[in-house]
Amino acid sequence: MRRHIALVGAVLLGAQALGAQVQTKQFDLGAHIGQQVFSKGTALENTPFVGLDATYQLPWNPLASLIKGSSFGVGMLVDVSRPVTRGDQFDAVAFDFGDTTFLYAVSQRVTLLHGGLEAVVGVPVGRMRMYGFAGTGIYSIFLDPRAVKRNEKFTNPMATFGGGLNYPISASIGVRAQLRTVTFTNFDRNRLDAGTTYIHDQRIRDALPAADPTSKNPTNMQFSFVFQYIPGGN
Amino acid sequence: MRRSQLTLVAAAGAALVMAACQTDPISGPSKIIGEPLLDMTLGPAGNSVFPSFFGARITTAAARDTIEFTVRALPPTGAGATYQIMLVDTASGNATAATSRIIRTVRNRRPVNRDSSVATTKVDTSTAAQFSVGDTATTVVIRIANTAIPSYNRVVLRSSGEGAVPATVGAARTGFLSFRYKTGTTYAIFGNMFGSFAKATADRLPFAVSAYVIGASFWGDQVRISFRNLVRPPAGFRYAAWMVDERTGVAVRLGGILSPVPENKPLDDADLGTGAWYTSVGVSEAQVRGDMKALGVVPQDFTFLTLALEPYGGSAPPTRPGTAFVLSAAIPASVVLRSASPGKVFGSVTSATGKSLLNTTVYLQGIGAMVPGLVGSASATGTWQFRAVPTGVYKAYAIPFGDAVIRDSATVTVGSKMVGGSLAGDSVFVTLRIP
C-alpha cells in the first residue's frame, strides 16, 4: 500500500515540477474526482476515483487553419481507485462445519492505477471549450494481499479516449466535466479471484448465477468533475 | 508556489492518501450465499436387494421344453411398463420372446397372520411373456414352456422401456438379468448376472455399486447430490432418487439424474445412451436436483434418501422405489431434529359376540410400509396402547387370539401440534371390532 501512495505522490510532485518549467498558458493541471463504471465482465464494482492530468499546449496546432481558437496539446494522466471485486463472478467457496456447510462469495478490494500519455484537441464553444483526447498507457491492478495471501499485481497496456467541456472561472482556474473510456488489454478476470486459496464448492455449482461474459479487452467508463488550474494564467 | 496552488495540490494529495489507505472488511469470504447446506453421508446402501435369479431348473425330459426359475426383488414398473422374458442363443445371436407364465408371485406386503409378514399370491396367468410388477419389490416364479428352449442357451429378462424383443442380439447391450442353461449339449444352470447383457462376454456389463459422491445435501427447499463415475445402470433401468420414510413406508420420487450444471439435461438413457457424459461403463458426472417444495415433501418426515435403480418405459415412473437401492443416506440430524416428538395411539378392541379379547394381536403398519411397525396385544378388557408412534398415517389391524385372519382395521393419522414451542405428536384413540 505504501508503494501505491509513494507512486501517486511522485506523480504529483513530478507534475508540479513540470508545471514550474512550462511557459505561461502552455501548461494546465487538472484534479479529477468522479465515478468509474466498469464493464460487467471485469468483475469489478463501480467505484469513485481520483486522478490528475497535466497537458502541455503545443505551439504547433494542426487544427489552427480549420478552427479558429482551437488548441492542441499533449499530456499525461494518472488516476487511482479502489474497486471491490464482485464475488458472485467467481466460484463459491465452502466452509464445512460438521454436517453443515456454508457457501460464501469471496471479494477483495483491489487498487487500480491508470497512467498514460494522451493528445488533446480543444475548440472554443462560446465562453466554454469543448475538448477531446486519445491516448495510451498502462493499467495496474494491485491485489489485496490479505485476500490472496501474497503480494501480487499485474500491469498491462490500456487505451483511452474521451472528451469533455471546460468552463473557465478565471484566467487560472476552471472546471471541466469529462467522460473517459479506458480499454484494458490482456485482461484476465480469473486473476481477480480471491477465493483461490479456499476450497471451492463442487456441490452447488449454480449457487451463484452464471458469471457475466468476460473479455480480454473490456472497456470501462469514467465520469469525472475536474478542477483545472493553469499556472501563471492571467 | 502560490497559496491556491498549494491548496489544490494538498487537497488532491489528501484525497489520494485517503483512497489508498481505505481499509474495510470486504476482502475474503464476506457474503453467505443462500441457505446453509445440511450434509448427508451418501454411501452404499445397506438395505438394498438387487434383482436376481435363483432356483432355476430345466426339465430332464428329452424335450427339455420347460424352464422354471424365481426372480427375486424385481423393482416396481411404471404405468404401462412391463418386464419381458426372452431366450437367446449366444452362438448365433438369435433371440425370441419366450412363451412363459408367472406361476407364483410373492410380495413382502400386508401380513395375513400373526406369524408371518409375507403375503404369497399364487398367480396362474395365461401365457404371458410380459408382466408388470406392482407397488413393491416382488418375487415371481416363472415357468417357460416352449419347445424352442433347446435352440437357445440363455434366459434374459428385459424391461419394455427398451422396446420390443429383438430378433438377434449382438454387441449392443440389452436386458438386465440373465442366466445360462445350456452349454453345447449339456444342460446346466449357471452364469446368473444382474447387469447389461450382450452376445459376447466382453460386451456385457455386470452391475456393481460404484460411484464417487461429491456431495449430498439439503439446500433450502432442495436436495442436491453430485456424483462422479456412476456405473451405467443395467439395460432398461435408470437411476432415480427417492426419499423414504421407513416408519410409514411413504416414498417420494425426487427425480432422475441430470447432467451437471449448467446443462441439467436428464440422463435417463444412462443405460445405453451415448453422449458427452457417458463412458463405455459409466457416467462421468451427474447430479440430482430434488425440489422438495414442488413435491410437497416435509424432509423431517422421512428417514433416508436413496439413489435407486428403476425400470423405465410406460407412461409414468414407478410409484415406489423397490429395493434396488444403490446409494443411501440418513436424513441429516439437523433436519430430523425439526420433526415432532412421537405421538401416542391408544385403543380398545370390542367383540359383538362376547369373545375373549385377551391377547388379541393389534399392530400398526405405515400406510405404505411392507411390514408392521408396532405390534402389541390387547388386555382382558380389550385395551391396547402404543406410547411412541412417529407422526404419519398408519393402519391399525386386529387379529383375535388363535385366529389367523385380520378381523378389523382402521386408518390412524398421528398428527402434530405446537406444545411449548416445539412440535409434539398427537394422542389418538382407535376402536377395533372383532366378531
Interface residues (C-beta under 8 A of the other chain):
Chain A: M1 H4 I5 V8 G9 L12 Q16 L29 A31 I33 P48 F49 V50 L52 V80 S81 R82 V84 G87 A92 V93 A94 F95 D96 D99 T100 T101 F102 L103 Y104 A105 V106 S107 Q108 R109 T111 D144 R146 A147 S172 I173 A194 G195 Y198 Q202 R203 I204 R205 D206 A207 L208 A210 F227 Y229 P231
Chain B: M1 S4 Q5 L8 V9 A11 A12 G13 A15 L16 V17 A19 A20 C21 Q22 D24 I26 S27 G28 P29 S30 K31 I32 I33 G34 P36 L37 L38 D39 I214 G215 S217 W219 R224 S226 P260 V261 P262 P332 A333 S334
